[in-house]
Amino acid sequence: MARKAKTVARKTKAAKTAKKTVKKAAPKSASKAKKIARRPYSKADIKELRAHSKARTPVEKIAKLTKRTVGSLRQKAMKLGIGLGHQR
């Protein structure tokens, strides 16, 4: 009987500590969440992207100039059917 009481006590103690860690972790991850602000591509942006593609400008440099991510530029170029970076 003593053994059963100890194992039950250990399980409940472990369950209590697990609940405490979950409660502490939730507010930290919620405070770091950042809302994504998406900007649509204008006609001027598309024209600039085509010009950079023709000039064979590196994608990282285009990203800095246009203040967009490399992934965003690659996705837009793929939709437009123009090559960027290694895809040329």
C-alpha positions, 0 to 999 in steps of 0.5 A: 500500500505504501508503494501505491501511495508514493507513485500516486503522489509522484504522478500528481506532483509531476502533473502540477509542475507540468501545469505550472510550466504551461501557464508560464510559457503561454504569455511569453509566446503570445507577447512575441507574436507579430502581425504580418503587414503585406503590401500589394505589388503596384504596377511600378513595383512590377516594372522595377522587378522586370528591369532588375531581372533583365539587368541580372541584379542579385535577389538580395540587392533587389530585396534591400532596394524594394524593402521586400523579402527574398521569398516574396520577390521570388514568388512574384517573379514566378507568378509573372514568369520571369527569372530571378537568381538561379532560376535564369 
